[in-house]
Amino acid sequence: MIGNSSLGPGAEFDAIRRMLETWGPRASGIGDDAAIARLPRGDALIASVDSAVENRHFKSDWLSPREIGYRAIAAALSDLAAMAARPLGVLVAMAIPDAWRGRLDDIAAGVGDAVEAAGTHVLGGNLTDATELSITTTALGSAFSPLVRGGANLGDHVYVTGRLGAPASAIRRLLAGDSPGAFRERFAHPVPRLLEARWLADHGATSAIDISDGFVADLRHVAHASGVAIEIEGGTVPCFPDVPAQLAVESGEEYELIVTAPGSLDVGEFQSRFKLPLTRVGGVVGGRPGHVDVRGIAVANARGHDHFSR
């Protein structure tokens, strides 16, 4: 995108002007061919790209346009949270079909909601025509000591933030033609755990991942990357009310965090600060690298979500 001072005529630039008006101060530094993200001295640049594609990641009758915009940005920002990074801004590339052009302002409002909640800005992006709505977000952040998946060590405890299972329960109900009820908010309005991740990193976390593919599937990513095995006590996994434990451990698109830490984290302080549970659910053990054992729960879909499975 280019800024107001250099926008030329045409429908595309009119759309950009409207989005810039919607975002106001939530957009920053737009006006060149590429965005500039200035880093604090000594920090690493953390970058992640995430796509939300109509009829693949969402359905238009499940979410409002504003929720679609918000959710696309929140998912990308959650990748920064997994690295304990502080967001610097996002680049947003939108492919907009004719049928969606009249709802672009609402999508932009959702994008603005997400960056405002995260304390960051839209730095730029791109618009193009398409046959299906697609939003691709590049999230930029900084961290002095980023958390990685491969940092778990033998003897570490395993913790998870929040409660699990609401998004899967919402999708299951929507697919059956039912109302998602109380589960809808967690599905439509996920919260990237950005501040929580930095607290966890400051208090000794050794590895982290956000739960996007599924609790067990993402634990396996940590176990593979760290060359360890992980044991989980199924009865300790925090579930939303009325959500079966098996569904909770398979549920994706949670955007909660799994972290490992060598000692006991102060779960009371965490909950007091963030109004969010932090639950110890297991530990890092010796064994076949990548193996995850969930005791007491039969896990039907340990692979979790796979973008190329049908």
C-alpha positions in Angstrom: 0.0 0.0 0.0 1.0 3.6 -0.5 0.1 6.5 1.7 -2.6 9.2 1.1 -0.1 11.8 -0.1 0.9 9.7 -3.1 -2.3 7.8 -3.9 -3.4 8.0 -7.5 -6.9 7.6 -9.0 -8.7 4.3 -9.4 -10.9 1.9 -7.5 -8.0 0.1 -5.9 -6.6 3.3 -4.4 -10.1 4.4 -3.4 -10.3 1.1 -1.4 -6.9 1.7 0.2 -7.9 5.3 1.1 -11.0 3.9 2.8 -8.9 1.4 4.8 -6.5 4.0 5.9 -9.4 6.1 7.1 -10.7 3.1 9.0 -7.3 2.4 10.6 -6.4 6.0 11.4 -3.4 6.0 13.9 -3.5 2.1 13.8 -1.6 2.3 10.5 1.9 3.7 10.6 4.7 4.5 8.2 2.8 3.6 5.0 4.2 5.4 1.9 7.1 3.5 0.4 7.6 0.4 -1.6 8.4 -1.6 1.6 7.8 -1.3 5.3 10.5 -0.2 7.7 10.5 -1.9 11.1 13.1 -0.4 13.5 14.6 -2.8 16.0 15.8 -2.1 19.5 19.6 -2.6 19.6 20.5 -6.3 20.1 17.0 -7.7 19.3 16.3 -10.3 16.7 13.7 -9.6 14.0 10.9 -12.2 14.2 8.7 -12.6 11.1 5.9 -15.0 10.3 3.3 -15.3 7.5 -0.2 -16.7 7.9 -3.0 -17.1 5.3 -6.8 -17.2 5.9 -8.6 -18.5 2.8 -12.4 -18.6 2.3 -13.9 -22.1 2.4 -10.6 -23.5 3.7 -10.1 -21.6 6.9 -13.5 -20.0 7.4 -16.9 -19.9 5.9 -18.7 -16.6 5.2 -21.8 -17.7 7.0 -19.9 -18.6 10.2 -18.2 -15.2 10.8 -19.0 -11.6 10.1 -16.6 -9.7 7.8 -15.2 -7.8 10.8 -14.5 -11.1 12.6 -12.8 -12.5 9.5 -10.5 -9.5 9.4 -9.7 -9.7 13.1 -9.2 -13.5 13.1 -6.7 -13.4 10.2 -4.5 -10.9 12.0 -4.8 -12.6 15.4 -3.7 -15.9 14.0 -0.5 -14.4 12.6 0.2 -12.4 15.8 -0.1 -15.7 17.7 3.1 -16.9 15.9 4.9 -14.0 17.4 3.6 -14.9 20.9 5.0 -18.4 20.4 8.4 -16.8 20.1 7.9 -14.4 23.0 8.3 -11.5 20.5 7.0 -8.0 20.8 5.0 -7.0 17.7 6.4 -4.3 15.5 3.6 -4.3 12.9 1.8 -6.3 10.2 1.7 -6.4 6.4 -1.7 -7.4 5.1 -2.2 -8.8 1.6 -5.9 -9.2 0.6 -7.3 -10.9 -2.4 -10.8 -9.5 -2.7 -13.5 -11.0 -5.0 -16.2 -8.7 -6.5 -18.8 -10.1 -4.0 -16.7 -9.0 -1.1 -15.8 -5.4 -2.2 -18.8 -3.9 -0.5 -17.7 -5.5 2.8 -14.0 -4.4 2.6 -14.6 -1.6 5.2 -15.8 -4.1 7.7 -12.9 -6.5 7.0 -10.5 -3.5 7.5 -12.3 -2.6 10.8 -11.5 -6.2 12.1 -7.9 -5.8 11.0 -7.8 -2.6 13.0 -9.4 -4.2 16.0 -6.7 -6.9 16.1 -3.7 -4.6 15.7 -5.1 -2.2 18.3 -5.6 -5.0 20.8 -2.0 -6.1 20.3 -0.6 -2.6 20.6 0.8 -2.6 17.1 0.2 -1.1 13.6 -0.6 -2.0 10.0 2.6 -1.1 8.1 1.5 -1.9 4.6 0.3 -4.6 2.3 -1.3 -5.3 -1.0 -4.7 -5.7 -2.7 -5.6 -7.9 -5.7 -8.7 -9.3 -7.4 -9.6 -13.0 -6.8 -12.3 -15.5 -7.0 -12.2 -16.3 -3.2 -11.4 -14.1 -0.3 -7.9 -14.5 1.0 -6.1 -12.6 3.7 -2.3 -13.2 4.1 -0.7 -11.5 7.1 3.1 -11.0 7.6 3.6 -10.3 11.3 6.9 -8.6 12.3 8.2 -8.6 15.9 11.4 -8.4 17.9 12.8 -10.4 20.8 16.1 -10.3 22.6 16.0 -14.0 23.5 13.2 -15.7 21.4 11.6 -18.8 22.6 11.9 -21.7 20.1 10.4 -25.2 19.8 13.7 -26.9 20.3 14.5 -25.6 23.8 12.8 -28.3 25.9 15.1 -30.3 28.2 14.8 -33.5 30.2 13.1 -32.8 33.5 11.3 -29.7 32.3 7.6 -29.2 33.3 5.0 -28.7 30.6 2.4 -25.9 31.0 -0.5 -24.7 28.9 -2.3 -21.4 29.1 -6.1 -21.0 29.2 -8.7 -23.7 28.6 -9.0 -25.9 25.5 -11.7 -27.3 23.2 -14.1 -24.4 22.5 -13.0 -23.8 18.9 -13.4 -27.5 17.9 -16.7 -27.6 19.7 -17.9 -24.5 17.8 -16.8 -25.9 14.4 -18.4 -29.3 15.2 -21.7 -27.6 15.9 -21.5 -25.3 12.9 -20.8 -28.2 10.6 -23.9 -29.9 12.0 -26.0 -26.8 11.3 -26.3 -26.0 15.0 -25.6 -22.8 17.0 -22.1 -22.8 18.5 -23.5 -21.2 21.6 -21.1 -20.2 24.3 -18.2 -21.6 22.2 -18.5 -19.0 19.4 -16.6 -16.2 21.1 -13.4 -18.3 21.4 -13.7 -19.4 17.8 -14.5 -16.0 16.4 -12.3 -13.9 18.6 -9.0 -15.7 19.6 -6.5 -13.7 21.7 -2.8 -13.9 20.8 -1.0 -14.4 24.2 1.7 -11.8 23.5 2.1 -10.3 27.0 1.7 -13.7 28.6 4.5 -15.2 26.4 6.9 -12.5 27.4 6.1 -13.1 31.1 6.7 -16.8 30.7 10.0 -16.2 28.9 11.1 -13.8 31.7 10.3 -16.4 34.3 12.3 -19.3 32.8 10.4 -20.9 29.9 12.7 -22.9 27.7 10.5 -23.6 24.7 7.0 -22.6 23.4 4.5 -23.2 20.7 1.0 -21.8 20.0 -1.8 -24.3 19.7 -2.9 -24.0 16.1 -2.8 -27.6 14.8 -4.0 -29.2 18.0 -2.6 -29.7 21.6 -1.1 -33.1 21.0 0.0 -32.3 17.5 1.8 -29.2 18.6 3.4 -31.0 21.6 4.8 -33.4 19.1 6.4 -30.5 17.2 8.1 -29.5 20.4 9.2 -33.0 21.2 10.7 -33.6 17.7 12.5 -30.2 17.7 13.9 -30.8 21.1 14.8 -34.4 20.6 12.8 -35.5 23.7 9.6 -37.3 24.6 6.7 -35.7 26.6 4.3 -37.3 29.0 0.9 -35.6 29.7 -1.5 -36.5 32.5 -4.8 -36.4 30.6 -6.8 -35.5 33.7 -4.9 -32.2 34.2 -5.6 -30.8 30.7 -7.8 -27.7 31.2 -11.0 -28.0 29.2 -13.9 -25.6 28.6 -17.0 -26.7 30.4 -19.0 -29.4 28.6 -16.0 -30.2 26.3 -14.8 -33.8 26.3 -11.1 -34.1 27.1 -10.5 -36.1 23.9 -11.9 -33.2 21.8 -9.9 -30.7 23.8 -6.5 -32.4 23.2 -7.3 -32.6 19.4 -8.7 -29.1 19.0 -6.8 -26.7 16.8 -7.0 -23.0 16.3 -6.8 -22.5 20.1 -4.0 -19.9 20.0 -3.1 -20.7 23.6 0.5 -21.5 24.4 2.3 -24.6 25.4 5.6 -23.9 27.3 8.2 -25.9 29.0 10.2 -24.7 32.0 12.9 -26.3 34.2 11.2 -25.3 37.5 7.8 -24.6 38.8 6.2 -21.5 37.4 4.2 -19.3 39.7 0.8 -20.1 38.3 -0.9 -17.9 41.0 1.0 -14.8 39.9 0.3 -15.6 36.3 -3.4 -16.0 36.8 -3.5 -12.8 39.0 -1.7 -10.8 36.4 -3.5 -12.1 33.2 -6.8 -13.4 34.5 -6.0 -16.6 32.7 -5.2 -20.1 34.0 -1.7 -21.5 33.6 -1.8 -25.3 34.2 1.0 -27.8 34.6 0.0 -30.8 32.5 3.1 -33.0 32.3 6.8 -33.2 31.8 9.7 -33.8 29.4 11.1 -37.3 29.7 13.6 -39.6 28.0 12.4 -41.8 25.2 11.8 -41.8 21.5 12.2 -38.2 20.3 8.9 -36.8 19.2 6.8 -39.2 21.2 3.9 -37.8 23.2 2.1 -39.9 25.7 -1.3 -38.6 26.9 -2.2 -40.8 29.9 -5.9 -41.5 30.4 -7.1 -40.1 27.1 -7.4 -42.0 23.8 -6.3 -39.5 21.1 -7.8 -40.3 17.8 -6.2 -37.5 15.7 -2.7 -37.1 17.1 -1.5 -35.6 13.8 -3.8 -32.6 14.2 -4.6 -30.3 11.3 -2.6 -30.8 8.1 -3.0 -28.2 5.4 -2.5 -30.8 2.6 -4.7 -33.6 4.1 -8.2 -34.1 2.6 
